Amino acid sequence: MKELVEVITKALVDEPENVVVTERAEGRTTVIEVHVSDSDMGKVIGKQGRIAKAIRSVVKAAAAKEDKKVVVDITQ
């Protein structure tokens, strides 16, 4: 899952070298944190959060195939 989020995020931003994706397990849930630079935050979130919602939907679909629960957090 981490690699999927990293590929999608790096394709969206102007500074892909500043993208850091971390993954940690919290019980049965996996939390994926995406850190981007301040200037790229708007590109990852999108208007009214549409791009962030799309990223979460793709990850949720991929996680469903593996019978897992994954949460994606986008931070600066």
C-alpha positions as CSV (number, residue, x, y, z in Angstrom):
1,M,0.0,0.0,0.0
2,K,2.8,2.4,0.9
3,E,4.3,2.1,-2.6
4,L,1.0,2.7,-4.3
5,V,0.4,6.0,-2.3
6,E,4.0,7.1,-2.9
7,V,3.7,6.6,-6.7
8,I,0.4,8.5,-6.9
9,T,1.6,11.3,-4.7
10,K,4.9,11.8,-6.5
11,A,3.1,12.0,-9.8
12,L,0.9,14.9,-8.5
13,V,3.5,17.2,-6.9
14,D,6.1,19.6,-8.3
15,E,8.7,18.5,-5.7
16,P,8.6,14.7,-5.6
17,E,11.9,14.5,-3.7
18,N,10.1,16.1,-0.7
19,V,7.4,13.4,-0.5
20,V,7.8,11.1,2.5
21,V,5.4,8.2,3.0
22,T,5.4,6.2,6.2
23,E,3.3,3.2,7.2
24,R,2.5,2.0,10.7
25,A,0.1,-0.6,12.1
26,E,-2.4,0.2,14.7
27,G,-4.1,-3.1,15.6
28,R,-6.0,-4.3,12.5
29,T,-5.7,-0.9,10.8
30,T,-2.7,0.3,8.8
31,V,-2.1,4.1,8.8
32,I,-0.3,5.6,5.9
33,E,1.0,9.1,6.5
34,V,2.0,11.3,3.5
35,H,4.2,14.3,4.1
36,V,4.5,16.9,1.3
37,S,6.0,20.3,1.1
38,D,3.8,23.3,1.8
39,S,3.7,24.4,-1.8
40,D,2.4,21.0,-2.9
41,M,-0.3,20.6,-0.3
42,G,-3.0,22.0,-2.4
43,K,-2.1,19.7,-5.3
44,V,-2.4,16.6,-3.2
45,I,-5.7,17.7,-1.5
46,G,-7.3,19.3,-4.5
47,K,-10.4,21.4,-4.7
48,Q,-12.8,20.5,-1.9
49,G,-10.6,17.5,-1.1
50,R,-11.4,15.7,-4.3
51,I,-7.9,14.4,-5.1
52,A,-7.4,13.3,-1.5
53,K,-10.7,11.5,-1.6
54,A,-9.7,9.8,-4.9
55,I,-6.4,8.6,-3.4
56,R,-8.2,7.2,-0.4
57,S,-10.7,5.4,-2.6
58,V,-7.9,3.8,-4.7
59,V,-6.1,2.7,-1.5
60,K,-9.3,1.4,0.1
61,A,-10.1,-0.7,-3.0
62,A,-6.6,-2.1,-3.1
63,A,-6.8,-2.9,0.7
64,A,-10.2,-4.6,0.3
65,K,-8.6,-7.1,-2.1
66,E,-6.2,-8.0,0.8
67,D,-9.0,-7.9,3.4
68,K,-7.3,-5.0,5.3
69,K,-8.3,-1.6,6.6
70,V,-6.0,1.3,5.5
71,V,-6.3,5.0,6.6
72,V,-4.4,7.7,4.6
73,D,-3.4,10.9,6.4
74,I,-2.0,13.8,4.4
75,T,0.3,16.2,6.5
76,Q,2.8,18.9,5.9
